């Protein structure tokens, strides 16, 4: 996934709004609540941060290509950062 695909996906949901903030990141909101952010990669690759349920946070935190989101997860919030966007979402192997 690249930033154009990410923005098209997030923009397809009803009642969303888009802003650029926090160091030129693509930020998606419903009302004033953020649900996804495109940006903040250490290596220049695309990186996406998104809000998840408690169960998905536990699962994705231990999955290859994902990590607890910097700045969010260390404050007790359930946010995940996808750091490997080269592959497809988890598939049975």
Secondary structure by P-SEA (a helix, b strand, c coil): ccaaaaaaaaacccbbbbbbcccccccccccccccccccccccccbbbbbbbcaaaaaaaaacccccccccccccccbbbbbccccccccccc
